[in-house]
């Protein structure tokens, strides 16, 4: 039963996000809504959306976020000397 309600929550979130995008929301507004939905549906304490920026050093910018103490984090750039690699399948 709980999985069914959770699935309904994700479907409702998807509809709300789609409607927001179709209504002309900016990418930042849409990603802010995605973060809010993730926090609500997963019971997380925060969510941040990061987007890559082109350049010679791997850089991402925090484009949206929901949670405590994120007001100074959103909009900030983070540079890395090396491009982070994805963990191997099956590893944690």
Order of alpha helices (4+ residues) and beta strands (2+ residues): alpha-alpha-beta-beta-beta
